[in-house]
Every structure is written in C-alpha cells, then in structure tokens.
Amino acid sequence: MACWILLALCGALGLAVFALRHPFGVAIGGGIAIAFLALMSVRRDAWLLCLPSLAPVVDLAGWSGAIHLTESDALVMSALLAGSVQAMLAAAGRMGAAVEAGGGRAWRFGVIQIALVGLLGLSYMVSTQWSAVGAAARDAALLIGYGTALNGPRVAKGFVWAVLLLPLLAQALRDRPQAATRCLVWGLVAGAVLVSLAAVWERWAFTGLSDFASDYRTTALFWEMNVGGATLDGWLALTVPVALWWVLRQRDAGWEAPALWIGLAVLGVLAYASFTTFSRGLYLGLAVGVVVLLLAMLRHGAWRVSVTSLLGWLAYAGVLLWLLAGGFQTGGYRGAGAMLGLALAVFGAAPVVAVASARALGGAVVLALAAAVASVAAMLMVPKGVYLAYALNAMLLGVALFSRWPGALERWVTGVVIALLGWLAANAVLVSQYWAESDGLLPAMFCALWLFLPLAWVRIRPARCWRPTPHGWVLVSMCLGAITIVVVSLNTYYAATRMERAAADLEGRLAHWSYAASLPSGQGTQWLGVGVGQFAEAYFWQAPEGVFPGSHGLGFDAGNTYLKLGAPRHVLGFGELYRVSQRVSPGLIAPLQLAVRVRAPEADARLTVEVCRKHLLYEAGCTGGRIRVPKGGAWTTQHLVLDPGRLGGSGVPRLTVFSIANSSRALLEVDDISLVDGRGRELLDNGHFAHGADYWFFTSDRHHLPWHAKNLWLHFFVEQGWMGLVAFSLLCAAAVWRLTLGRGATHPLAPPLLGGLSAFFIVGAFDSLVDAPRLATLAFLLMFTALGVRGARGR
C-alpha cells in the first residue's frame, strides 16, 4: 500500500507542476492533465493502451518550447496517479479486481531482474546532476537548450518513468495477463499507426506522397529530432514487428472479418512510413527484426514449414527480386505494379491450374493469345489503352476467382480463369513495354515467366498446391511488399544515393565514434562518464574548431532578459544554420514587418531571418533576409520587410515557422522581436524573452553529430562510463536471453518482443536513441516486460 501511495503522490505532484508551469497557461495545462487522467481511468490497465499509443503524438514542444516537462511526461504521471489509485481501491476490495486464471505464473520479476534494473538505476543516479531540478525554479537559463545541467534529468527521466511504471506493469501482467497483454499489444500497434499517419501527413504536405527523389526525411511528431537523431526509426523498430505479429495472428479471419482488412491497411501505412524515413539503419533493423519474428513464430508452431520448402521459396524470392529490379529500371512503377498484380493472380489461380484438364489448358492458351492481340491493338490505337486492358483483365479475373458459380459452369470457369491469367501476364509485359517505349520487353517477359514457374510445379505435384486462404493472401502480400521496398530502395534516386554513400558515411561515422569515445578522458569520467545528458556540452568544450554548430542561451542585463546566439565555427550553408524558431499562423497577409533589437559585443555580426513553410527540419518555401549588426555594446533596433508571397500556397495544412540564426562568426544578442502582418496582427509570443524559452524552439537542420554519440552503447559509455555501459549491456543481454533460451521463450509475447528489441538494437548500432525520453521509456518498459515474462513449461 505504501508503494501505491508514493506513486500516486509522485503522479499528482508532477501533474500539478506540469499544469502550473505550462507555457500555454494553467487552464490549458490543467485541461490536458484532466483529459489524460480521464483516459487512464476508463478501465483497469488503460495506461498500457494509452501510453504507447499517445506518447509519440501528444507532445507540443515544437509550439510551446517546453522540452523538459512535456505532454508525454504528463501522460506517464497520469498513469502513475490513476493506476496507483485503482490498485489501492482494488486492495481495499472496492473494485472487485479478480485475478485471471493463470495469473501469477505468466510474469515474475526475481532477484536477478531486480539486480539488473537496480545496477542501471544506480548508474543513472550517480551520473545525473539531480540538483539542477531544484535550481531550475530560480534560473530560467537552465530551461533553454541541451547544454545546461538540467539536460541530465531530462534525459534520465526516460529510465526513471519506466522504473516508476514497473510496479503497475508487474501487477497487470501478473494478475491479469490476458487483458494486460491485449492492452499492451493494441497500444503498441495503435502507436505505430499514429506515428505512421503523422509521417504520411508530413510527406503529403511537404513533398507529395509519390515523390521519393526529394532530399526530405520524415520526422513525424518527434520534436526530439530537432538536432537529428533516429527517434522515429527507434519507435518504428520497436512497434512494427509487434504490428506485423498482430496481423499474422489473424489466421482464422475470413474476408468478411474487419480485422483482416484493418491489418492489411495497417501494414501498408507502416511500410510507407518506414520506407520514407530513407534510414539505412531502420531498413536493416526491420529486416533483422522481421526475420527474427518469423523464426520465433515458426518455433512457436505458428506454421508448419519444412526447411527444404523454406529455403526453396527464399531462393525463388531472391531471383524474383533481381528480375523485378531489372523490370523496374525499364518499366518504372507501372511495370513493377503490373508484375506484382500478376504475382497475386498466380497465387490465387494456382489451385485452378493444378486441377485443370489438358483440354481446358489448351483452350485457355488460345483465348489468352487472342486477348493479347487485342491488347496490342489497344496499346497502339487507344491512348493508354494497355492500362485500360490490364484494369479490365484484373477485374474480370477477380470476379471469376471469387464468385460462386453453379456446378454446371465450373468446368467452363476453370478455362476462363486460366485464359484470364495468361492474358494478365501478356498485359503486364505490355505495360512495361509501353512505359519503357523500347527496351522493356525482354526484362518483363523473363519476370512474367518466372512468376509462372510455381504453376508448372503445382501441375506436376497438384497435392502440394497451396490454398489461397485470407491469411495466405496477407502473407503473400507482405512478402511482395517487402520485395517491392527493396527494389524501390535500390532503384529510386534518393534511396539509391543513400545506399551508394553507405561506405563513405560509415567511414565518417567511425571517425565520429572514435572522437566521441575520447570524451571521457579522465580516470573518473571513464568509470562514471561525463554525465547523463552532457554529451553535447562535453562535445562543445572539446570539439574540433571546424565542427561546432552554434548555440543559444539566455542573458540577463539589469533585469532585462535577452537571447544570446553563439557563433558557429563550421562551414555554413542554408541547411547548416543553428536556428531559434517559433510557429506562426500559416495565413500570412503581406507585408510582414519585422522589428528587432540587436547588438554584437565582440565583433561585427549578421542575423539571418526566415519565415518558412516547415515542419521541423526541412523547408518547403521560404522568405527572409539578413541584418548586419556592427560591433558595439549598445542595443540598436533594426527593421526588415518580408514578402510571404514567396512561401507558396498550401493545398494541405502546412506549418509555418519564423526563425532567426547567427550566420556570422561572432556572438549576437537579440531582444524584443516583433513580427506584424498586413492586418496589424502580432505573430510572435514572448518576443521579449521575459518568459525564458516559452514558445521558442531550436533546430539544426543538417548538422547533427555534435548532439549524438550515434551508437547506443557508446552513448552509455560517454555519459555513464564503464558502469553504465556494463549495466545497460547486461540488461539487453538478459532480455534477449529470456526471450530465446530462458523461461520467456514460450510466452506468446516472446516473438514480437524479440523482433522489436532486435530491430531496436540494430538501429541503436547507428544512433543513440535513449536521448529521447519517451522512446527510452517505451524501450525500457519492453525490456522489463521481456525480463519478466514466463512461458508454460513443456509447451
């Protein structure tokens, strides 16, 4: 009972501070806290659904400027308060919380698990400057940027939240394993979908959904990517294998089942979001995670597949990938799409081909050839006639396959299905040829013939033919989707360029790792690190002259608060500026009139001003100008007129951002910023900085290395020394051992947890990940879940 009281007090106190300190005011902050509490109180264990689903999309730091106590933190504190109160009421017998059958056996945290968590907790305790939390109430300068002592508690809270949630997790998985597992899985799937939908919106708004050539990488709603990083990659790595596992478990769903269609839509959205990250680490991580997931499901008996069959189909898929890649280079997206449609048709029609008589096959070949001649004529005489022929062909084949036919017509329908399948193959080849205009015929023919190869096999051995069940359609669609992503990744301009630069980028990454490993130079820092959240600060003081990106902070002068913009020392380009920004209304009326007080106490400086259609890191149309500031200790007021007409229209909702940056080599100080549009509206809040960092956010669009160790284990070594590195490594190893060779290997959650954590660790080989607290909270919660799950003996 004392544990629940302490957790409830922690949650209540944290929510009170959140509401009172919210930049948008007590009313809005309190309303957010009340709404979160209401969600957490809907039912027992609602936090397992709400936390992983809402945490990646609720933060407003990009608008509020508050990076140390965010809406996702309020979500955790609401879970602590509501969950602890529910536990106390249940203990008092007022909620009638019955323990499920099997409760107490499905999850257990023993001495070893507690020791592992305690060791990492000890590392966080001794390597974090916790005194900065109390000092922040008196010093607003601690609340701005990543270079202050308060950044340590900000980063450490990811682990702290997971530890505080551990009693709630333990009780839920121990006493209500089935209900808690359902809530957790649904929450992870919903979180993956919401993140992916945010990424889809971002692509739609700033590049278009079909533009894969632009140098634009999505960030979804992860403001933590303001200085780069892989928060989106890490979240997708943890959750996509869980979503895939959830879809694959719908084995008995028929075509009329909503779960099947929802699952297919979920996989499509997740695949698009994952591909458009253009992250090589995520590609590799998901590839490993999905393979691990499928192998674990095979071990659990999800399918019965012989090793010979598995290897044979893998070889077949490898050749298909190579042939599709060649066809994509000549036939483009249309040719590849036509071949994928043919592949699905072959899967659906194979049982018909397997049992058809020789006479039916002969008649079908004649009909297919005649229809192919008609398609050639349509291609030559009708604009885009071959596309119409393919669409009509596919529709007729679908009707023939999925309709119920009277027994007297079945013999005739068999021949019609095979004829339509042959016609579809001809149309797929013609689509590629039409798009390529010259040399698309041979690659498309080879690809079509290879797709027909399984039909020859089922003719020889009809008893081995598959049944195209709804679950089978999902599996085949998933495999074809994976092949398509690989083909497109290797053959579209931007993705292919990223792949080609992999070796050169790895060489640069190795140099960065070597430099980062040298930051804990003293004996003490090697054991305890430079401090949690202090990587950027250590990098600032020891960085080579040419890589420092710039900085920002608050200055105080006779009671007046102003903004200090530190000078960058690296080669400056448009994307390399260190910006301090604020979201403004997208509906701007010309002209925009800027007034700002500036001074340059050390040397002549230059202030760059921009108004851009922008989400976080990448702009889609800007207007701006530069203000030269002569050296001097006196403040001067400068004016600038901006033309919003250069921003372009906004067919879909596009965010608009006002930014300032120091584009010189000298310190620049800024105060009293005012931006007024043609209607006389003041567009900026807290332009005088009297409220510290409220409403102001900061980004470095392209220059990211100074903020990240770019390796998960190196990050722990730099910030927490050998103690943190060993503790984290033991925790990771124990979680993987538990799910593979330990007591948790036979638990139903073992495959998705193992797949997600495997993908997460692969992505972590190329990025820090846990410097984003909400991602760290989810990762540690899943590790704790893996450490405690227990499968049935003698499965």
N, C-alpha and C positions, 0 to 999 in steps of 0.2 A: 504493500500500500504506500509506503514512503517513497518508493521509486516513482509511482504514478503521480504522487503529489508534486514531487520535484520536477518531473517532466511537464506537468500541467502549468506550474508556476513559470517555468522557462518559456513555454509557448506563450502564455499570457503576457509576460513581461516583454518578450520580443515583439509581439503584435502591437503592444502599446507604444513602444519606441518607434516601430515602423509607421504607425499612424501619425504620431506626433511629429516625426521628422520628414514626412513625405514632402517632396518639393511641390506637389500639386495641392497641398493643404491637408488639414486634419480631416475634413469631410470626405475627400476622395480617398485618402489613405485608410480612414476608418471604414468606409464603404467597401473597399477591396478586402480588408481583413474580415469583415462580417460576411461577405459573399463567400470567401474561402471557407470560413467556419461552417456556413450553412451546407456547402458541398460535402465537407468532411463528416457532417452529422447525419447525412441522409440514411446511411446504414452502417453497420459494423464493418470495419476494414475498408471503408470507401477511400481512404487515403492511398491504398495500394492501386486503385484505379486512377484517382485524380492526380496524384503526384507525378508519375511517369508520363501521363498524357498531357498535362497542362504546364508542367515546369518548363518545357522548351519553347513555349509560345506566349507566356504571360508577362515576361519582363518588359518594362518600359524605360530602361536605362537610356536608350537612344533618344528619348524625348525628355526624360526628367533629369538626366545627368547623374543620377544616383547609382553608383556602381558597387557600393559596399553593402548596402541593405536593399535588396530588390524584391520584386513581387514573388519570384520563385522562393526566396527566403521566407516570405510571409506564408507561402503555401506549406512549407515544411513546418513552420511554427503553428499553423492551424492544425496540421496533422497531429503534432505533439499534444496540443491542448484538447482537441476533440477526442483523439484516441485514448488519452490518459483518463479523461472524464468517463468515457464509455467503459474502460477497464475497471474503474472504481465502482461504477454503478453495477457492472456485472458481478464484481466481487461481493457487493452488498446484496445481490440477489434480485435487483430491480429490473434487470433486462432479460433475465431468463436465458442467458447465453449458454446454450447446450454445446457440449464438446462433440464434434463429429466422430463417427466410427473411425477408428484408426488414428485418432488424434493422439499426440504424444509420441508416435513412432515415426512419423514422416519427416520430422525435423528435430535436430538436437544440437546444441552448442556445448561442447565439452571443454575440458581443461586446455587441450591443445589449441582449439579455436580461440578461446578467450586469451590465451597467451600470445597468439599471433596478432590479434587485434590490439591487445594491450601494448605489445612491443612497438607497433607502428604508432599507436597513440602517444606513447612516451616520446618517440622521436618528434612528433608534431608539437608536443608540449614544450620540449626543451629548445626547439629550433624556431619557435614563433615568438615574436615580441608582443605579448598579450597586453602589456601596459599601454600600448597605443590606443586600445579601445577606449579606456577612460580618458586619455588625453584628447581624443577627437572631439569631445564635447566642448573643449576650451579652445581648440586650434582648428579652424576651418581649413587650413592649408593641408592638413592630413587627409582630407577627403577628396583631393584632386590628383588624379593620375595614378600610375603604378609605381612611382619612385619613392613613396613615403613608407614609413614604418607600418602604417595601417594596412598596407597591401598584404602583409603577412597573415593577419587574422582573416582578411578577405579570402585568400586562397585556402587557408586551413579550414574554413568553415565547411567546405565540401566534405571533408572527412568527419568533421565534428557532427554535422547533420546526420550522416549515415550512422554514426555511433549512437546518437540520441534516439534515432528511429529503430535501432536494433531491438530493444525490448518489445516494441509494438510488432515488429516483424516476427520475432520469436514466438510471441503469443499467438499471432494469427496463423502461422504455419504449423504450430504445434497443436493448437486446439481446433482449428477449422481449416485443415489442409486443403480440402477440395475447393471451398468457397474462396479462400485466400489465394490459391493458385489461379483460379479463374480471374479474379480481380487483377492480379499482377500481370497475367498474360494479356488481358484486354487492355490494361493501361499501357503496356509496352507497345502493343500493336497500334492503339489509338495515338500514342505519342509519335510513333514512326510516320503514321499517316498525316498527322497535323504538321509535322516538320516538313514532310514532302510536299504537302499542299502549299505551304509557305514558299518553298523553293520554286514550285511551279508558278505561283503568282509572280515571284520575282523575275523569272525568265520571261513570262508573258509581258510584264510591264516594261522591262528594260532591254530585251533582245528579241523577243518573239519566241514562240515555242519551238520553231523548227530551225532556228539559227544556231548551228553548232560550230561556226567558224569564228565567232567573235571572241576576243580575249576577255571573257567575262565568266567568273566563277561565283556560284551562288553562295550566300551565307545564311539564307532563311531568316529566322528571327533571333539568331545568336549574335548579340551585340559584342560578345567576348571576342569575336573575330575582327574587332576594330583595328587590331595590330597583327592581323594574320592569325595563324593557328589552324587547328583542324577540329573545332568543336562540332561542326555539322558532320564531319566524317566520323568522329567518335560516336556521336549519337546514332547515326545510321548503322555503324558497325555493330553496336550493342543490340539494336532493335530489329533490323531487317531479318536476321536469322530466326528470331522469335516469330515475326510475322509469317515468314515462309513456313515454319513448323506448324503454325496455327492453320494455315491454308491446307497444307498437305495432310493434316489430320481429318479433314472433312471427307473421309474416304467413302462414306455411305450416302453422301448427299446426292440427290438427283438433280436433273436440270431445273426442276421446279423449286429447288431449295434456294432461298435468298443468300445463304451463307456461301454457296459456290460462286455466285456472281459477284458478291461483295469481295470474296477472296481474290478473284481474278482482277477486279478493279484495283484492289489494294496492291497486288504485285505489280501492276502496270505503273501506278503512281510512284511506288518505291523504286522501280527500275529506272524511271525517267529522272527522278531526283538524284539517285546515286550516280547515274551516268553523267549528268550535267554538273557534278562537282568537278569533273576533269581531274580528280585526285588519283594519282597512281597508287598511293598508299591505300586508299579506300578500295580501289579495284582489286588489288592484291589481297587485302584483308577480307573482303566479301567472298572472293574466290576461295580462300582457305576456309573461311567460316562456313560457307555453304557446303563445301566438301566434308568438313568435319561433322556438320549437322546431318548430312545424308548418311555418312558412315555410322554415326551414332544411332540413327533411326533404323538402319539395317541391323545393327547389333540388338536393338530392342525388338526386332521382329516386325517392323512396320511393313516390309516387303520381303518376299522370298525370291531372291535372285541368285543364280549361280555365278561363281567367279568368272567362268568362261563367257557367259552371256554378257556380264557387265563389261569385261574387257573388250568383247566384240563390239558392243554398242558404243563404247568410248572411242574405239578406233574409227568406227563409222562416223561418229560426230566430228572427230578431228578432220577427216577428209572432207566432210560437208562444209566445215568451217573454211577450209582452204579454198574449196570451189566457190562458196558464196562470196568470199573476199575477192576472188577474181571476177565474179559476176558483178559485184558492187562497183568495182573500178570502171566497168564499161556500162553497165545498166543503171547505175545510181540507185537511189532509194526505191524508185518504182520497180526496177528489175528485181532487187532483193526482196521487196514486199511481195511481188508476184511469186517468187520461188518459195517464200515462207507460206503463202496461201496454198501452194501446191503440196508442200510438206504436210500441212494439216489435212489436206484432202486425201493424201496417201494413207495417213494414219486412220482416217475414218472409213475409207473404202477397202482397206486390206481384207477384212473378212469376206466381202463380196467377191473380190478377185480370187481368194483362196478356194471358194466352193464353186466358181463359175465353170460351166462346161466349155469344152474346146470350141463348140459351135458358137456359143454366146461370145466368147473372146474374139473369134474371127469376125463376126458381125459387128462387134463393138469397134474393132480396129478400122473397119471400112467406114463406119459412121464418123469416127473421130477424124479420119483423114479428110472426109468431105467437109466436116465442120471447120477443119484447119484451113482448107482452101477458102472458105467463106471469110474466115478471119483475115487472111492475107488480103483478100479483096477489100474488106472493110478498112484495113490499115492503109491501103493505097488510095482509096476513093473517099473516105469519110475522115474529117479532121478528128484526130484522137480516137478513131474508130476501134483500134485494138484495145483501148482501155474499156470501151463500152462492151466489146465482145467478152473480155475477161470478166467484167462485172456480171453480165448476163449468165455466163457459163458458171460462175461460182454460185450464183443464186439458184440456178436450176439444179446443180449438184447437191446443194444443201437441202432443197426440197425433196429430191429423190432419196437422199440418205436418211433424213429424219422424219419423213412422213410415214404413216401407217398405210400399207397397201393391202387390198384384198388378196387372198391366196392365189386367185387365178392370174393376177397381174405380176406376182413376184418374179416369175421366170423372165418376163419381159423387162421388168425394172432392173434386174441384175445386169442385162446387157446395156441398158441405158446408163446405169451408173458408171460402168467401165468405159463406155463411149465418152461420157461427160468428163471422166478423169483424164482420158487421153487428150481430149480437146483442151482441157485446162492446161495440160503440160505444153501443148503447142502454143496456147495463148501466152503462157509465162515466158516462153522463149521469144515470142514475137514482141512482147512488152520490152524486154531487154534490148532486142534488136532495134526497135523503134526509138528507144531513148538514146542508144549509142550511135545510131544513124549509120554505122559502118561495121565496126568490129565486135559487136556484142553477140553475134550468133553462136560461135563455137563455145565460148565460156558458158553461155546459157544452156546449150544443148548438153554439155558434159554434166552440168549441175542437175538438169532435169533427169538425165539417165541415172545419175547416182541416187536421186530421190526415189526412182522406180526400182532400185536394186532390192529393197526388202520385199517388194511384191513378188519377185522371182523366187525368193526364199520361201515365202508362205505358199506359193504354188507347189513347191517341191515338198514342203512339210506342212500341210494345212493344219495338223493338230497342234502345231506350235504357234499358230497365229494368235495375236492378242485380241482382247475385247476392248473396243473404244468406249469405256465407261466414262462418266463425267470426271471421276478422279484421274483417269488416264489422260483425258484432254488437258486437265490442269498440268499434269507432269510434262506432257509433250510441249505445251505452250511455254512452260517455264524453261525447258531446255532450249527451245528455239529462241526464246527471248535472250537467254544467256549468250548463245552463239551470235545473235544479232548485235548485242552490245559489244562483243569482242570485235566483230567485223567492222562496225562503225568506228570503234575506238582506234582501230589501226588504219582507217582509211579516210576519216574526215580531217580537215586541215588542222584545226586547233588541237584535237585529241592526238592526232599523229605527231604533231610538232612536240607536244608534251612528252610523248613516248620517245621520240628521237633524242630529246635533250636529257633523257634519264641518266645517261652515263656522266655527262658534264655536270648535271645538277648534283649527282651523288658525290662527285669529286669536291664540289663546293660544300656540300653538307658534311663530308668528312673533315674538311678544314674547320668548319664551324664547331663540330663536335670536339675536335682537338682543342680549340681555343676555349670552349665552354668548360671542358674538363680541367683546365688550368685555373679557373676562377677560385676554387677553394685552395689557395696556395699555402696557407699556414697549417701547422700541425692540428690546431684546434678546429679550424674550419674543415679540414679533411674528415674529421670524425663527426662533426655536427652540422657542417655545411655553412653557407653564407647567410642562411636564414630563410624560412619559408616566405615566399613571395618577394624575395630580394634578388632574383636573377637579374632583372632589368637594372636595378641600382648598382649591383656589382659590375655588370657589363658597362654601365655608364662610366664608372671610375677607372676601368681597366681597358676599355675598348680602344682599338687602334684609331688613329686620328681620322681616318677616312670613312668610318662606318657609323659614327654617332648620328642618330636621326633627328635630333632636336628634342625639346621638352617644353612643358608648360607647368606653371605653378602660380600661386597667389603671392602678391606682395602687399605690404602694409606701409602706409605713409601718412603719419599724423591723423590716424583714424580713418583714412580712406583705403579701400581695398581695390586692387587692380590686378590685371593679368600679366604675367611675365612669360614671354615666348623665347625660350632658349634657342640659340643658333645651331642649325645642323652643320655637320662637317663633311658629309658625303656629297658626291656629285648629285646635283639637284636636277630632276626632271619634273614634269607635271604630276606624275604619279608618285613621286618620292617626297612630296611635301608632308610635313607633320601638321595636321590641321586641327583646329579647335572649332567645333561646329554647333549649330542649333537648327532643329527642324523648324521650318516656317510654313505658312499656308501655301498650298500649291496654286491657288488662284491669285496670281500677282497682276496688279494693274500698273502699267507704266506711267511715269518713270519711277525707278527705285532710287531713293536719295539716302545715301549713307553719310553719317557724321560720326567721327571717332576721335578721341583724344589719344595721342601717341607721344612717346619720347624714346630716344635712343641714347642712354647714358654713356656708352662705351665708344661707339663709332657709328658712322652713317649706316642706316639700315633700310630695309624695304619690306613693306607689309603687302601681302597678296590677299585680295578679297575675291570671293566667288559666291555665286548663287547657282546651284546645280540641281537638275533632276537626278536624284541619287538616293539609293537605299542605305548602303553602308560604305563600301569601298570603291565602287565603280560608278562613274558618272555617265549620264546619257544626255548630254547637252548642258552647257554652262555659259554663264555670262559673268564677267568680272573685270578687275583692273588691279593696278598696283599703286601704292602710295609710297613715295620716297620720304624718309624721315632723317633729317640731318642730325648729327651728333649734338647732344645738349641735355642738360638736366631739367629743362623747363617743358611743361606739357604744351602741346600745340594741337589745335582742333583742325582736322582735315576733312574734306568733303569729296564725295565721289558719286557720280550718277551712273546707274546700271540699267541696261535695256533688257527686260525679261522676255522680249520677243525672240531672243536668240535661244531660249530654252526649248522651244518647240512645243507642240501640243501634247495632250495626254489622253490617248484613246482609252486607256485603263488607268486606274488610280496610281499615280506616280508620286512618290515622296519628293519633297523639295528641301534642300539643305543650304543654309548660309554658313560659310566657312571663312576663317582667317588663318593665315600662315605666315611664318617668318621665312622669307625667301632670300635672306642675306646671311652674312657670317658674323653678325653682331647681335647682342641682346636687344630685344624690343619689348617695350612695356605699353600696354593698351588699357584704355578705360572708357567708360561712357559711350558704348557703341549703340547707335540708333539707326534703324533701317525703316524708312517710311515709304509706303507705296503711293500710287497716284490718287488714292482716295483719302490720304492722310492717316492711314492706319499704321500704328507702330507694330512691326512684325516680330520684334525681339523681346524676350523677357530677361530680366536680370542682366541687362547690358552694362550696369554699373558694378557688377560682381559683389554687391553688398551681401548677397546670399551665397557667397562662395561659388561652388561648381554647379549649383542648381541650373538646370536647362542646358548646360554646356557639356558637350561630349567631345571626344578626341579620336582621331584616326590617323593611321599611317597606311596609305592605300597599297603600296608595293614593297616598302622596306620593312621586313618583319623579323629578321634574325635577332636584333638586339633584345627582343622580348621573350624569346623562347629557346630552350635548350635543344628543341627539335628531336628529342628522344625521351621516352617516358622514364626509363631507368637512369639516364644521365641527369634528367631533371631532379630526381630524388637525390642523386649524389651531390649535385651542385648545391641544392638548397638545404638538404638534411644530412649530407655527408655519408660516410660508410654505414652509420647506424640506420639512417632512413632507407638507403639502398638495400641493405640486407633485409630489413623488416618488410619492405614492400615486395621484394623478390620472394621471400618465404610465403607471404600471403598469396601471391599469384600462383606459386608452385603448389601450395596446399589446395587452392580452389580447383586447379586443373586435375590434380591427383584425385581429389574427392569425386570428380565427375567422370573420371576414366577408369581408375583402378580401385577407388575407395568405396565406401558404403553408399555414396550417392550415385554410383554409375547406373543403377537400375531404377532410379527415380524417374517419373515421367518428364520432369523438367530438365533432366540431365542433357538431352540433345540440344534444346535451344540455348540453354545457359552455356554449354561448352562451345557451341557455334558462335554465339555472340561474344563471349570473352576471347575466343581465339581471334576473331576479326578485330576486336578492340586492341589486343596486344600487338597484332601486325601493324595496325595504324599507329600504335604507340611507338613502334620502332622508328618512325619518321616524324613524330611530333610529341609535344609534352602532354596534352590532353587534360591532366588534372589541374592545370592552372585556370580552368573554367569551373567554378564551384558546382554549378548544377549538374554538369556532366560528371564531375568527380563523385557527387552524391549518388547518382544512379549507378556508376561503375562499382563503387564500394558496396552499395546495397545488394547488387547482383553477386558480387564476390562473397558477401556474408551469407546470402542465400545458398550459394554453391557450397560453402563450408559446412552448412548445417543440414542439407537435405540427406535423407536416408531412404534407400530403396528397400523393397521387400527382399528377404533372403530367399535363395532358391527360386529366382524369378521363373 
